[in-house]
Amino acid sequence: MAQIPPRLKRHANIRVIAPALSLTSMSWSDIQQATKTLEKLGFSVSLGTHVNEANTFNSATIESRVHDFEEAFSDAGVDGILTVNGGFNSHELLERINWKIIKNNPKPLCGYSDITALNNALLAQADIISYSGPHFSTFAMKYHIEETINYFIKCLCHDKPYNILPSKYWSDDKWWEDQENRTLIPNQGWQVVNPGYAEGTIIGGNLSTLMLLRGTRFMPMPSECLLFIEEAGAVQFETFYRNLSSFSLMESSSQIKAILIGRFQKASPIDRDLLKALPRLNPFFRHMPIIAGVDIGHTYPLVTFPIGGKARIVASESNPSIEILEH
């Protein structure tokens, strides 16, 4: 069992770091709103030294990002860590990080998308659970953020197991451009792609980012693992299928006992009929439970789940369930 970092308590100090996109990717009003939301939850907010550093790609140097990452873990005044946003280059930090510093100072780190590289490396290199969930920027959302906050609190602040449930509505709008006019879409519920039951250790996050770790020492593959994945933007089924099915080529592929697939964004053509084909296309998918359409990834609400934590999946057509057991 990986080490569970200390729970966030009231008055906890949240350090905001930018291992991918800089804080300059957020407007000043959104920075204020995110800070206000976290303070209402009882937390205080501090900023990493280099969060505003921005180069041509709106990101800081590798050295600056590594500094802020290590400092957030080693600073005794920091209780938890939120990433500013996603991006494309968190994986650049992995070879430069002093993982002994991280392992000796376990703290909850939360982010998603490109932060998948850090989430899974934390498990592989420091044996610490981290969290795929909202960025600091996510907390700038004024409306329809209640479910996202609820899962964040359940996962990082409490010890009890919790169930992931289908949301009644979801959204995939550019809320940061217009906070007042939001579009909510009725949820069809989950899709049981393949029935079955499994318990195990969670790995995963954004599939494209996770693929960067394959074949490296930063890719965790615990025995009896559950693969939680999601994709962003206009991803095509061919690309998604190729990346996902490539896990069958890993020597440790037999350790994957179930797959949980997050909801695709509206720009993607992947629908229920295409996902239904997975077990027919590849024998790898025929003998494991698969549930799709879950509120993880780049739509909202956004469920927080622990990379390195334990979960139970029941892929039953009549009553599917996902329970986070240890986080």
C-alpha positions, 0 to 999 in steps of 0.5 A, spaced: 500 500 500 502 506 497 503 512 503 497 516 504 499 523 505 496 527 511 489 529 510 488 537 509 485 540 515 481 547 516 487 552 515 491 548 511 496 552 507 495 550 499 501 551 495 500 553 488 505 551 483 506 551 475 509 544 473 506 545 466 502 552 464 504 558 468 499 562 472 499 567 467 495 562 463 489 565 468 486 572 468 487 576 475 479 575 476 480 568 476 486 568 480 482 572 485 476 567 484 480 561 485 483 564 492 476 566 494 473 559 493 479 556 497 479 560 503 471 559 503 473 552 504 477 554 510 484 554 506 489 559 505 493 560 499 500 561 497 504 561 491 510 558 488 516 562 487 516 561 479 509 561 478 509 567 474 515 565 470 513 564 462 517 563 456 515 562 449 510 556 451 507 560 457 511 555 462 517 556 466 524 553 465 525 546 467 529 548 473 524 553 476 519 548 475 523 543 479 525 548 484 517 550 486 515 542 486 521 540 491 520 546 495 512 545 496 514 538 499 520 540 503 517 547 506 514 545 513 509 551 512 505 547 506 500 542 507 497 541 500 499 542 493 495 544 487 497 545 480 495 551 476 493 548 470 495 542 465 499 543 459 504 539 455 511 538 459 510 536 466 514 530 464 520 534 463 521 534 470 521 527 472 529 526 471 530 532 475 526 531 481 530 529 487 525 523 489 528 522 496 525 529 498 518 528 496 518 521 499 521 524 506 515 529 505 509 526 503 503 531 501 497 531 497 498 534 490 492 535 486 491 536 478 489 533 472 491 532 465 498 533 463 499 533 471 498 525 470 505 525 469 507 527 476 501 523 479 504 517 476 511 518 477 509 520 485 507 513 485 512 509 482 518 513 485 516 515 492 510 510 493 506 516 495 498 517 493 497 523 489 490 526 486 487 526 479 482 532 480 481 540 480 487 544 478 487 551 482 484 554 476 478 549 476 476 553 483 475 559 479 469 556 476 463 560 480 457 556 478 456 549 478 462 547 481 459 544 488 460 536 485 467 538 483 468 541 490 465 535 494 469 530 491 475 534 492 473 534 500 471 527 500 478 525 497 483 529 500 480 531 507 476 525 509 478 518 511 472 514 509 470 510 503 466 514 498 462 512 491 463 515 485 456 517 482 453 519 475 452 526 475 445 529 473 448 534 468 455 535 465 458 541 462 463 542 456 463 550 455 468 555 456 466 557 463 472 561 464 470 566 458 463 567 460 461 565 467 454 567 467 452 563 461 453 556 462 450 550 458 448 544 462 447 537 459 443 532 461 447 525 463 445 519 460 449 515 465 455 510 465 456 505 459 458 498 461 462 496 456 464 490 459 461 486 465 465 484 471 468 485 478 475 488 480 478 491 486 485 494 486 490 499 485 488 505 481 493 508 476 492 513 470 489 519 468 490 523 461 491 517 456 496 521 452 500 523 457 500 516 461 503 514 454 509 518 455 511 514 461 511 507 458 517 503 458 520 508 463 521 508 471 516 513 472 510 508 470 507 504 476 504 498 474 502 495 481 499 488 482 491 488 481 491 495 478 485 499 475 486 503 469 482 510 470 483 514 463 480 520 460 482 524 453 481 531 452 479 535 446 477 532 439 481 525 440 479 520 434 477 513 436 483 510 432 488 514 436 484 513 443 484 505 441 491 505 439 493 508 445 489 504 450 490 497 446 498 498 446 497 496 454 496 489 452 503 489 449 506 490 456 509 485 460 505 486 466 499 487 462 496 481 466 496 486 472 490 490 469 484 488 472 479 493 470 478 500 466 474 506 467 473 511 462 472 518 463 467 522 459 469 525 452 469 532 450 463 534 445 469 535 440 470 528 440 466 523 435 467 517 440 460 515 442 457 509 446 457 505 439 464 506 438 466 504 445 462 498 445 466 495 440 472 495 444 471 487 447 470 485 439 476 489 437 481 486 442 481 480 446 485 484 451 478 487 453 474 481 453 475 479 460 475 485 464 470 490 467 470 496 463 465 502 465 465 509 460 462 515 461 464 517 468 465 524 470 473 524 470 477 528 465 476 535 461 468 536 463 465 538 469 463 536 474 470 533 475 471 527 480 477 527 484 480 520 485 487 517 488 493 515 484 495 509 488 489 508 492 484 502 492 478 502 488 472 497 487 469 496 480 462 493 479 460 493 472 453 490 472 448 492 467 443 493 472 447 496 478 454 499 476 458 501 482 465 505 483 467 505 490 474 509 492 476 504 498 483 507 500 485 514 498 
